[in-house]
Amino acid sequence: GGPCGSALELQRRPAHKPARWSKTLLRTYVKSEEGCTTGSLIGDAVGNLYGVTQNGGANGWGSIFELSPSDSGWTETILYSFQGASDGGAPYSGMVFDAQGNLYGTATASSGVNSGTVFELSPSQSSWIYNVLYTFTGGQDGGQPVAGLVFDGAGNLYGATASWGCPRGSSTSTTRRTR
């Protein structure tokens, strides 16, 4: 397979009127080897970037990666490879950080009976710990969460699904995670 996504840096050059942008290629993703990158990248306070691939990875269900700057360019580290089981798989959207440095995101599918997950990836001393916060059933709670997540001021996560859920005009329910 050929290239199927890139991580780019766009740097504004304000001295030019109108302002111009220069582009630096950080990484190109190859579908058959590592999966296609999807969603947006999010950065931490020390300059590392985090993102997801929709497919590929060790199990073919996508992965969560970190790009770290170094003197010789950017180094990629796979933080988690989805298994496509109860952990979900095929993430489409970017992730969000909380104040403690935990990453949150959605995975849209799995080979089991669930219809996607909301996950948390927490840093530990030597690695990252993956935890499923919610598993969609494909019933009234919906399924295939292709949208990203957002936090409100109280620390609750909100997102949306692309499939299933309550029919129009019927009673609806809202699911949210509270701290």
Solvent accessible surface area in square Angstrom, and as a share of the most:
residue,aa,sasa,rsa
1,G,79,0.76
2,G,41,0.40
3,P,106,0.67
4,C,36,0.21
5,G,30,0.29
6,S,52,0.34
7,A,5,0.04
8,L,80,0.40
9,E,71,0.32
10,L,107,0.53
11,Q,105,0.47
12,R,132,0.48
13,R,120,0.44
14,P,84,0.53
15,A,96,0.75
16,H,71,0.32
17,K,174,0.74
18,P,114,0.72
19,A,31,0.24
20,R,144,0.52
21,W,147,0.51
22,S,28,0.18
23,K,138,0.59
24,T,68,0.39
25,L,102,0.51
26,L,19,0.09
27,R,76,0.28
28,T,48,0.28
29,Y,0,0.00
30,V,34,0.20
31,K,108,0.46
32,S,83,0.54
33,E,127,0.57
34,E,29,0.13
35,G,0,0.00
36,C,18,0.11
37,T,29,0.17
38,T,27,0.16
39,G,52,0.50
40,S,74,0.48
41,L,58,0.29
42,I,42,0.21
43,G,39,0.38
44,D,42,0.22
45,A,111,0.86
46,V,119,0.68
47,G,33,0.31
48,N,24,0.12
49,L,36,0.18
50,Y,7,0.03
51,G,1,0.01
52,V,1,0.00
53,T,2,0.01
54,Q,47,0.21
55,N,39,0.20
56,G,14,0.13
57,G,25,0.24
58,A,89,0.69
59,N,75,0.38
60,G,44,0.42
61,W,74,0.26
62,G,0,0.00
63,S,0,0.00
64,I,0,0.00
65,F,0,0.00
66,E,25,0.11
67,L,0,0.00
68,S,30,0.19
69,P,64,0.40
70,S,57,0.37
71,D,160,0.83
72,S,112,0.72
73,G,31,0.30
74,W,76,0.27
75,T,75,0.44
76,E,43,0.19
77,T,63,0.37
78,I,80,0.41
79,L,26,0.13
80,Y,40,0.15
81,S,22,0.14
82,F,0,0.00
83,Q,110,0.49
84,G,0,0.00
85,A,46,0.36
86,S,84,0.54
87,D,13,0.07
88,G,0,0.00
89,G,0,0.00
90,A,17,0.13
91,P,0,0.00
92,Y,94,0.36
93,S,15,0.10
94,G,11,0.11
95,M,11,0.05
96,V,34,0.19
97,F,46,0.19
98,D,17,0.09
99,A,102,0.79
100,Q,126,0.56
101,G,25,0.24
102,N,23,0.12
103,L,0,0.00
104,Y,2,0.01
105,G,1,0.01
106,T,2,0.01
107,A,0,0.00
108,T,6,0.03
109,A,31,0.24
110,S,18,0.12
111,S,88,0.57
112,G,47,0.45
113,V,150,0.86
114,N,21,0.11
115,S,14,0.09
116,G,0,0.00
117,T,0,0.00
118,V,17,0.10
119,F,0,0.00
120,E,23,0.10
121,L,0,0.00
122,S,25,0.16
123,P,63,0.40
124,S,49,0.32
125,Q,192,0.85
126,S,110,0.71
127,S,62,0.40
128,W,53,0.18
129,I,101,0.51
130,Y,36,0.14
131,N,69,0.36
132,V,49,0.28
133,L,46,0.23
134,Y,70,0.26
135,T,53,0.31
136,F,21,0.09
137,T,94,0.55
138,G,16,0.15
139,G,35,0.33
140,Q,126,0.56
141,D,36,0.19
142,G,1,0.01
143,G,0,0.00
144,Q,69,0.31
145,P,2,0.01
146,V,61,0.35
147,A,39,0.30
148,G,33,0.32
149,L,11,0.05
150,V,93,0.54
151,F,56,0.23
152,D,51,0.27
153,G,91,0.88
154,A,80,0.62
155,G,14,0.14
156,N,11,0.05
157,L,9,0.05
158,Y,77,0.29
159,G,53,0.51
160,A,58,0.45
161,T,48,0.28
162,A,63,0.49
163,S,30,0.19
164,W,150,0.53
165,G,26,0.25
166,C,31,0.18
167,P,95,0.60
168,R,241,0.88
169,G,85,0.81
170,S,51,0.33
171,S,98,0.63
172,T,106,0.62
173,S,83,0.53
174,T,116,0.67
175,T,79,0.46
176,R,131,0.48
177,R,82,0.30
178,T,78,0.45
179,R,141,0.51
